[in-house]
Amino acid sequence: MASELGFRATDAELESYARVMDADLAAYAQLDRLADFVPAPGYKRDMGYRPSAAQDPFNAWATMVEIAGAPSGKLHNKKIAIKDNIAVAGVPMRNGSSILENYVPDVDATVVTRVLDAGGTILGKTQCEYYCLSGGSHTSHQGPVQNPHKRGHTSGGSSSGSAVVIATGEVDVALGCDQGGSIRTPSSYCGIVGLKPTWGLVPYTGIMPIELTLDHVGPMTRTVSDNALALEVIAGFDGLDPRQTALAEAQPYTQSLTKGAQSVRVGVLTEGFEFPVSDPAVNATVMSAAKAFERAGASVTKVSIPLHSLGASIWGVIALEGAARQMMLDNGHGFNWKGLYVTNMIGAHAKWRERANELPHTIRYLILAGQHYLRASGGQTYAKAQNVGRQLGAAYDAALKNVDVLLMPTNPTVAPLLPGPDASVEQYLQRAWENMENTKPFDVTGHPALQIPCGSKDDLPIGMMLVGRRFEESTLYQVAHAFEQQLD
């Protein structure tokens, strides 16, 4: 070990270190005898089952199970789906992987407990990308998730299955997670409503992390009103997630739905329409949607934030180095934060080293590239990206002093084709990380971002994204609901 770490030690020194370690081992032994301190799950459930192809034609479900919640509450009679990187005690959690094939959590994530306490009925775990590291829907060990509007096209990722079961009407609310656009991209491609909340508003407790500063969990629904209702249930401080502050309080979001868009100031973000891959038809549809806000009584102006064009690059450095370190090299939860560690999840995920040849190109690339850049700069580049990320956040904050929401396409194109079985490595990776130029920056800055459908091209949905001030999700719902009321 000394040799691996780059220092010399004599045999005598190593023997001395080993003797001192004996005392440490006694402490480890004492800890081994203690029971873990994790919350006990409630509500009866069984392990569920994998549905047949006939039951699941789009390959959207990982496990089907029925868990009935409380007899009353805000989500009573609502059918709920849970993304398969979110722990549901006693139900398998594969996180889109082969390595976690036999892993069963022993805790419920906070959002799962809150859904059940609010009377929701969980109908299963939804398919997601391998370790959730893809904006496409082709990397899961269980196979690609088909777009419900047009087979052969991606449903988006990584919350692919969650988007599909909402679009097909199988459930009313699905929970997804978003580190680079993984709620908003599949919501856009599948034509549904998806919210990435303010960073820290909804506790990430009991969910397999990717990168602590990028991790978000939020609701996916068919309507803005259901989305606001779900956020009322899952938001708020839980005392177990250090991402959260005293500002993480649930608000009566549904009360904002009737306020209309009168006097709301909408800022159309110029740079959000100007990427090399931007589809003119998508831009035109979103610009037309922006005019609908004027008909609803809002003022609409153009806003320029030049740094937005570099937001995806800032995100790329944080995601590559941060996720390579936390999710892979540090076995998921990482170190140096206080909160609930799901220890059996860490142990199950740590086995990836024994089965690394099973990892898809996305995860292999993450480890190789992330490790290379970490070694090359000693972590300085990651640190600089986090610093510049604060500058990016300040630029959005400055713009949001003059407008109430920013508006742009959620993704610059409609859902592309799934890569074929003979796709090159480059094509496989491109399809995993493309078209998220507008979504990635707001995972860095933590601003809330709401995707709503606003049109279509070639039978594939087009999405519009509204971004607001931190912890002002009510304004997003107010504006989005006013727009939704004008739709056919």
MARPAFI-526526 format. One line per field, with one value per residue (C-alpha): x, y, z; residue number from 1. Coordinates in steps of 0.02 Angstrom, whole numbers. Layout:
east [X / ...]
north [Y / ...]
up [Z / ...]
num [NUM / ...]
# end
This chain:
east [0 / 142 / 213 / 45 / 31 / 203 / 309 / 451 / 448 / 572 / 519 / 537 / 424 / 293 / 297 / 270 / 122 / 48 / 62 / -27 / -162 / -202 / -281 / -383 / -444 / -516 / -622 / -679 / -726 / -830 / -922 / -956 / -1050 / -1169 / -1329 / -1340 / -1444 / -1564 / -1752 / -1868 / -1988 / -2177 / -2321 / -2334 / -2255 / -2180 / -2033 / -2139 / -2100 / -2032 / -2174 / -2185 / -2160 / -2349 / -2376 / -2234 / -2225 / -2107 / -1990 / -2027 / -2042 / -1900 / -2013 / -2200 / -2266 / -2414 / -2383 / -2536 / -2505 / -2606 / -2797 / -2805 / -2695 / -2653 / -2606 / -2750 / -2809 / -2655 / -2548 / -2361 / -2204 / -2030 / -1870 / -1760 / -1615 / -1730 / -1732 / -1894 / -1861 / -1886 / -1902 / -1756 / -1661 / -1553 / -1521 / -1519 / -1369 / -1319 / -1204 / -1349 / -1460 / -1485 / -1478 / -1627 / -1626 / -1668 / -1733 / -1862 / -1801 / -1878 / -1979 / -2050 / -2105 / -2185 / -2280 / -2349 / -2389 / -2489 / -2598 / -2515 / -2510 / -2343 / -2363 / -2180 / -2002 / -1967 / -1826 / -1679 / -1511 / -1358 / -1315 / -1422 / -1277 / -1363 / -1485 / -1535 / -1634 / -1517 / -1390 / -1493 / -1444 / -1629 / -1627 / -1684 / -1841 / -1947 / -2025 / -2214 / -2249 / -2134 / -2047 / -1864 / -1837 / -1764 / -1879 / -1738 / -1644 / -1601 / -1780 / -1837 / -1963 / -2039 / -2077 / -2153 / -2273 / -2338 / -2358 / -2451 / -2567 / -2514 / -2481 / -2522 / -2354 / -2180 / -2024 / -1867 / -1692 / -1595 / -1408 / -1392 / -1570 / -1629 / -1804 / -1827 / -1756 / -1867 / -2014 / -1981 / -1958 / -2115 / -2226 / -2257 / -2225 / -2064 / -1986 / -1806 / -1832 / -1713 / -1559 / -1593 / -1781 / -1824 / -1718 / -1607 / -1598 / -1601 / -1564 / -1407 / -1304 / -1205 / -1127 / -1182 / -1182 / -1283 / -1409 / -1594 / -1755 / -1926 / -2099 / -2153 / -2338 / -2459 / -2524 / -2450 / -2577 / -2527 / -2344 / -2376 / -2474 / -2335 / -2204 / -2308 / -2290 / -2106 / -2025 / -1956 / -1817 / -1792 / -1640 / -1546 / -1487 / -1348 / -1393 / -1542 / -1551 / -1683 / -1752 / -1805 / -1986 / -2133 / -2252 / -2436 / -2387 / -2562 / -2626 / -2523 / -2613 / -2760 / -2660 / -2641 / -2497 / -2552 / -2405 / -2281 / -2120 / -2056 / -1878 / -1840 / -1658 / -1574 / -1427 / -1546 / -1596 / -1423 / -1334 / -1259 / -1381 / -1535 / -1678 / -1764 / -1933 / -1906 / -1851 / -2002 / -2123 / -2053 / -2052 / -2233 / -2271 / -2187 / -2313 / -2452 / -2393 / -2427 / -2605 / -2617 / -2568 / -2381 / -2246 / -2119 / -1945 / -1780 / -1639 / -1456 / -1342 / -1182 / -1111 / -1259 / -1174 / -1032 / -1145 / -1139 / -948 / -943 / -1062 / -953 / -801 / -901 / -993 / -841 / -725 / -855 / -955 / -799 / -742 / -905 / -1011 / -876 / -708 / -794 / -933 / -1080 / -1105 / -927 / -861 / -857 / -1041 / -1163 / -1327 / -1402 / -1282 / -1370 / -1232 / -1298 / -1312 / -1129 / -1078 / -1178 / -1113 / -931 / -933 / -920 / -731 / -754 / -871 / -804 / -812 / -1002 / -1002 / -1068 / -966 / -1043 / -979 / -811 / -784 / -833 / -705 / -565 / -589 / -632 / -481 / -368 / -424 / -415 / -235 / -189 / -244 / -249 / -431 / -397 / -505 / -653 / -629 / -621 / -779 / -870 / -808 / -860 / -1025 / -1060 / -1025 / -1149 / -1278 / -1250 / -1280 / -1449 / -1490 / -1452 / -1565 / -1703 / -1707 / -1780 / -1892 / -1986 / -1946 / -1825 / -1893 / -1802 / -1818 / -1795 / -1693 / -1637 / -1709 / -1848 / -1809 / -1675 / -1666 / -1603 / -1428 / -1426 / -1336 / -1192 / -1168 / -990 / -928 / -930 / -1112 / -1162 / -1085 / -1150 / -1328 / -1306 / -1253 / -1317 / -1453 / -1441 / -1358 / -1502 / -1535 / -1358 / -1319 / -1463 / -1403 / -1242 / -1328 / -1475 / -1611 / -1782 / -1826 / -1995 / -2021 / -2192 / -2246 / -2284 / -2297 / -2231 / -2131 / -2152 / -2264 / -2128 / -2156 / -2067 / -2033 / -2017 / -1920 / -1959 / -1824 / -1855 / -1773 / -1715 / -1857 / -1987 / -2066 / -2236 / -2200 / -2154 / -2316 / -2416 / -2346 / -2348 / -2528 / -2582 / -2499 / -2571 / -2748 / -2727 / -2675 / -2782]
north [0 / 120 / 86 / 120 / 283 / 339 / 339 / 231 / 145 / 27 / -145 / -84 / 65 / -44 / -163 / -14 / 45 / -130 / -138 / 30 / -34 / -171 / -40 / 27 / -148 / -162 / -7 / -84 / -244 / -149 / -57 / -223 / -283 / -135 / -137 / -8 / 147 / 170 / 209 / 59 / 50 / 45 / -18 / -198 / -251 / -400 / -407 / -386 / -460 / -418 / -391 / -483 / -396 / -402 / -309 / -187 / -154 / -5 / -90 / 47 / -56 / -133 / -213 / -212 / -215 / -142 / -49 / 35 / 193 / 279 / 272 / 460 / 605 / 721 / 575 / 460 / 363 / 419 / 286 / 313 / 247 / 256 / 268 / 116 / 212 / 259 / 136 / 46 / -76 / -258 / -224 / -255 / -99 / -127 / 54 / -3 / -115 / -297 / -274 / -230 / -368 / -452 / -298 / -268 / -108 / -114 / 65 / 173 / 335 / 487 / 527 / 350 / 366 / 534 / 469 / 323 / 433 / 545 / 398 / 358 / 181 / 128 / 17 / -18 / 33 / 108 / 67 / 188 / 200 / 103 / 194 / 336 / 404 / 440 / 562 / 429 / 271 / 139 / 98 / -3 / -184 / -225 / -155 / 8 / 99 / 143 / 313 / 292 / 413 / 332 / 165 / 164 / 336 / 369 / 408 / 508 / 471 / 433 / 434 / 347 / 225 / 357 / 468 / 326 / 263 / 441 / 466 / 301 / 340 / 193 / 303 / 480 / 528 / 459 / 508 / 542 / 605 / 739 / 771 / 839 / 839 / 664 / 721 / 858 / 770 / 615 / 726 / 831 / 682 / 597 / 752 / 765 / 886 / 864 / 970 / 979 / 1068 / 1188 / 1093 / 1035 / 1067 / 882 / 764 / 645 / 527 / 343 / 372 / 310 / 468 / 518 / 683 / 766 / 944 / 892 / 769 / 818 / 717 / 777 / 736 / 689 / 702 / 732 / 897 / 1046 / 1030 / 851 / 903 / 1043 / 924 / 795 / 925 / 978 / 800 / 762 / 932 / 988 / 960 / 781 / 803 / 667 / 754 / 883 / 962 / 1039 / 1204 / 1293 / 1360 / 1184 / 1202 / 1134 / 1270 / 1262 / 1254 / 1210 / 1377 / 1465 / 1377 / 1497 / 1658 / 1669 / 1749 / 1930 / 2045 / 1899 / 1944 / 1808 / 1820 / 1724 / 1669 / 1708 / 1589 / 1445 / 1448 / 1465 / 1297 / 1219 / 1072 / 1181 / 1126 / 1277 / 1190 / 1168 / 1349 / 1412 / 1307 / 1368 / 1549 / 1529 / 1459 / 1610 / 1721 / 1626 / 1702 / 1875 / 1820 / 1763 / 1936 / 1914 / 2027 / 1938 / 2008 / 1940 / 1910 / 1876 / 1780 / 1743 / 1625 / 1509 / 1448 / 1379 / 1303 / 1128 / 1135 / 1186 / 1043 / 922 / 948 / 932 / 778 / 687 / 713 / 721 / 570 / 467 / 500 / 489 / 365 / 245 / 260 / 296 / 167 / 285 / 383 / 446 / 528 / 690 / 728 / 698 / 612 / 441 / 320 / 166 / 46 / -108 / -5 / 44 / -137 / -199 / -62 / -88 / -255 / -163 / -187 / -375 / -360 / -207 / -292 / -285 / -95 / -6 / 120 / 266 / 206 / 148 / 317 / 406 / 310 / 324 / 507 / 563 / 474 / 547 / 726 / 705 / 645 / 778 / 927 / 856 / 912 / 1095 / 1090 / 1020 / 1156 / 1292 / 1225 / 1237 / 1416 / 1466 / 1376 / 1504 / 1641 / 1559 / 1553 / 1737 / 1778 / 1691 / 1777 / 1946 / 1911 / 1848 / 2017 / 2091 / 1945 / 1814 / 1663 / 1619 / 1526 / 1416 / 1248 / 1104 / 1012 / 1086 / 939 / 811 / 633 / 558 / 377 / 245 / 187 / 18 / -137 / -101 / 79 / 135 / 182 / 364 / 352 / 260 / 396 / 539 / 476 / 464 / 644 / 749 / 881 / 933 / 1102 / 1193 / 1070 / 1041 / 1219 / 1222 / 1063 / 1159 / 1315 / 1229 / 1341 / 1258 / 1210 / 1150 / 1061 / 1073 / 1009 / 1143 / 1060 / 922 / 883 / 723 / 652 / 681 / 805 / 972 / 1037 / 1211 / 1244 / 1378 / 1423 / 1524 / 1592 / 1464 / 1400 / 1492 / 1340 / 1420 / 1549 / 1414 / 1321 / 1483 / 1525 / 1346 / 1317 / 1477 / 1414 / 1240 / 1309 / 1378 / 1211 / 1091]
up [0 / 38 / -134 / -217 / -121 / -176 / -17 / 46 / 216 / 295 / 355 / 534 / 501 / 419 / 568 / 684 / 582 / 586 / 776 / 794 / 676 / 801 / 914 / 768 / 728 / 903 / 868 / 703 / 793 / 921 / 782 / 693 / 847 / 845 / 744 / 606 / 646 / 501 / 496 / 498 / 350 / 371 / 263 / 207 / 44 / -46 / -167 / -322 / -492 / -663 / -786 / -951 / -1118 / -1143 / -979 / -1014 / -1203 / -1187 / -1061 / -934 / -774 / -674 / -542 / -518 / -340 / -246 / -83 / -10 / 90 / 225 / 210 / 179 / 128 / -17 / -130 / -82 / -236 / -332 / -417 / -394 / -479 / -403 / -506 / -478 / -398 / -252 / -107 / -67 / 75 / 31 / -156 / -275 / -331 / -485 / -536 / -717 / -685 / -686 / -536 / -419 / -491 / -322 / -210 / -93 / 13 / 198 / 209 / 123 / 48 / 133 / -24 / -23 / 158 / 122 / -29 / 73 / 223 / 104 / 49 / -117 / -184 / -257 / -410 / -441 / -481 / -651 / -770 / -773 / -858 / -797 / -634 / -705 / -806 / -973 / -1050 / -1176 / -1140 / -1212 / -1075 / -951 / -926 / -948 / -1124 / -1206 / -1153 / -1304 / -1332 / -1311 / -1453 / -1581 / -1560 / -1607 / -1529 / -1358 / -1213 / -1134 / -976 / -848 / -778 / -937 / -864 / -750 / -900 / -1000 / -866 / -845 / -1032 / -1051 / -905 / -797 / -646 / -590 / -514 / -543 / -448 / -548 / -512 / -605 / -609 / -787 / -851 / -804 / -753 / -883 / -1038 / -1029 / -981 / -1136 / -1253 / -1185 / -1176 / -989 / -845 / -746 / -609 / -554 / -387 / -304 / -245 / -68 / -66 / -79 / 28 / -70 / 80 / 32 / -152 / -239 / -269 / -422 / -364 / -205 / -275 / -429 / -352 / -364 / -346 / -405 / -473 / -650 / -697 / -840 / -769 / -682 / -541 / -501 / -503 / -379 / -267 / -269 / -225 / -74 / -11 / -44 / -10 / 157 / 283 / 345 / 458 / 365 / 206 / 227 / 59 / 147 / 241 / 343 / 177 / 127 / 179 / 81 / 22 / -27 / -211 / -271 / -208 / -341 / -483 / -490 / -489 / -678 / -772 / -757 / -716 / -723 / -813 / -930 / -995 / -1155 / -1137 / -1303 / -1278 / -1246 / -1430 / -1505 / -1493 / -1650 / -1634 / -1605 / -1717 / -1798 / -1780 / -1593 / -1574 / -1673 / -1570 / -1405 / -1464 / -1516 / -1343 / -1266 / -1354 / -1267 / -1104 / -1174 / -1213 / -1032 / -972 / -942 / -1010 / -1120 / -1154 / -1217 / -1092 / -1127 / -1009 / -1107 / -975 / -1003 / -1162 / -1056 / -923 / -997 / -998 / -815 / -778 / -877 / -766 / -605 / -667 / -736 / -589 / -451 / -506 / -545 / -367 / -269 / -366 / -423 / -333 / -165 / -193 / -208 / -49 / -35 / 123 / 222 / 242 / 385 / 351 / 321 / 236 / 165 / 212 / 123 / -37 / -20 / 6 / -143 / -259 / -203 / -295 / -462 / -456 / -464 / -613 / -703 / -872 / -859 / -853 / -1009 / -1107 / -1011 / -843 / -911 / -991 / -830 / -728 / -855 / -899 / -723 / -649 / -784 / -753 / -564 / -578 / -706 / -601 / -426 / -411 / -455 / -611 / -515 / -384 / -516 / -599 / -433 / -411 / -588 / -557 / -420 / -547 / -666 / -527 / -490 / -674 / -669 / -504 / -582 / -730 / -614 / -527 / -686 / -737 / -637 / -745 / -884 / -1036 / -1163 / -1251 / -1129 / -1261 / -1427 / -1527 / -1515 / -1461 / -1575 / -1631 / -1512 / -1561 / -1648 / -1585 / -1705 / -1649 / -1621 / -1448 / -1503 / -1559 / -1399 / -1291 / -1398 / -1384 / -1194 / -1165 / -1310 / -1313 / -1129 / -1156 / -1073 / -931 / -864 / -804 / -680 / -595 / -561 / -494 / -409 / -481 / -499 / -678 / -741 / -908 / -990 / -1162 / -1291 / -1461 / -1572 / -1728 / -1827 / -1688 / -1558 / -1414 / -1396 / -1221 / -1147 / -987 / -858 / -731 / -574 / -419 / -290 / -181 / -287 / -368 / -337 / -471 / -596 / -562 / -574 / -745 / -811 / -759 / -846 / -1005 / -985 / -978 / -1155 / -1229 / -1327]
num [1 / 2 / 3 / 4 / 5 / 6 / 7 / 8 / 9 / 10 / 11 / 12 / 13 / 14 / 15 / 16 / 17 / 18 / 19 / 20 / 21 / 22 / 23 / 24 / 25 / 26 / 27 / 28 / 29 / 30 / 31 / 32 / 33 / 34 / 35 / 36 / 37 / 38 / 39 / 40 / 41 / 42 / 43 / 44 / 45 / 46 / 47 / 48 / 49 / 50 / 51 / 52 / 53 / 54 / 55 / 56 / 57 / 58 / 59 / 60 / 61 / 62 / 63 / 64 / 65 / 66 / 67 / 68 / 69 / 70 / 71 / 72 / 73 / 74 / 75 / 76 / 77 / 78 / 79 / 80 / 81 / 82 / 83 / 84 / 85 / 86 / 87 / 88 / 89 / 90 / 91 / 92 / 93 / 94 / 95 / 96 / 97 / 98 / 99 / 100 / 101 / 102 / 103 / 104 / 105 / 106 / 107 / 108 / 109 / 110 / 111 / 112 / 113 / 114 / 115 / 116 / 117 / 118 / 119 / 120 / 121 / 122 / 123 / 124 / 125 / 126 / 127 / 128 / 129 / 130 / 131 / 132 / 133 / 134 / 135 / 136 / 137 / 138 / 139 / 140 / 141 / 142 / 143 / 144 / 145 / 146 / 147 / 148 / 149 / 150 / 151 / 152 / 153 / 154 / 155 / 156 / 157 / 158 / 159 / 160 / 161 / 162 / 163 / 164 / 165 / 166 / 167 / 168 / 169 / 170 / 171 / 172 / 173 / 174 / 175 / 176 / 177 / 178 / 179 / 180 / 181 / 182 / 183 / 184 / 185 / 186 / 187 / 188 / 189 / 190 / 191 / 192 / 193 / 194 / 195 / 196 / 197 / 198 / 199 / 200 / 201 / 202 / 203 / 204 / 205 / 206 / 207 / 208 / 209 / 210 / 211 / 212 / 213 / 214 / 215 / 216 / 217 / 218 / 219 / 220 / 221 / 222 / 223 / 224 / 225 / 226 / 227 / 228 / 229 / 230 / 231 / 232 / 233 / 234 / 235 / 236 / 237 / 238 / 239 / 240 / 241 / 242 / 243 / 244 / 245 / 246 / 247 / 248 / 249 / 250 / 251 / 252 / 253 / 254 / 255 / 256 / 257 / 258 / 259 / 260 / 261 / 262 / 263 / 264 / 265 / 266 / 267 / 268 / 269 / 270 / 271 / 272 / 273 / 274 / 275 / 276 / 277 / 278 / 279 / 280 / 281 / 282 / 283 / 284 / 285 / 286 / 287 / 288 / 289 / 290 / 291 / 292 / 293 / 294 / 295 / 296 / 297 / 298 / 299 / 300 / 301 / 302 / 303 / 304 / 305 / 306 / 307 / 308 / 309 / 310 / 311 / 312 / 313 / 314 / 315 / 316 / 317 / 318 / 319 / 320 / 321 / 322 / 323 / 324 / 325 / 326 / 327 / 328 / 329 / 330 / 331 / 332 / 333 / 334 / 335 / 336 / 337 / 338 / 339 / 340 / 341 / 342 / 343 / 344 / 345 / 346 / 347 / 348 / 349 / 350 / 351 / 352 / 353 / 354 / 355 / 356 / 357 / 358 / 359 / 360 / 361 / 362 / 363 / 364 / 365 / 366 / 367 / 368 / 369 / 370 / 371 / 372 / 373 / 374 / 375 / 376 / 377 / 378 / 379 / 380 / 381 / 382 / 383 / 384 / 385 / 386 / 387 / 388 / 389 / 390 / 391 / 392 / 393 / 394 / 395 / 396 / 397 / 398 / 399 / 400 / 401 / 402 / 403 / 404 / 405 / 406 / 407 / 408 / 409 / 410 / 411 / 412 / 413 / 414 / 415 / 416 / 417 / 418 / 419 / 420 / 421 / 422 / 423 / 424 / 425 / 426 / 427 / 428 / 429 / 430 / 431 / 432 / 433 / 434 / 435 / 436 / 437 / 438 / 439 / 440 / 441 / 442 / 443 / 444 / 445 / 446 / 447 / 448 / 449 / 450 / 451 / 452 / 453 / 454 / 455 / 456 / 457 / 458 / 459 / 460 / 461 / 462 / 463 / 464 / 465 / 466 / 467 / 468 / 469 / 470 / 471 / 472 / 473 / 474 / 475 / 476 / 477 / 478 / 479 / 480 / 481 / 482 / 483 / 484 / 485 / 486 / 487 / 488]
# end
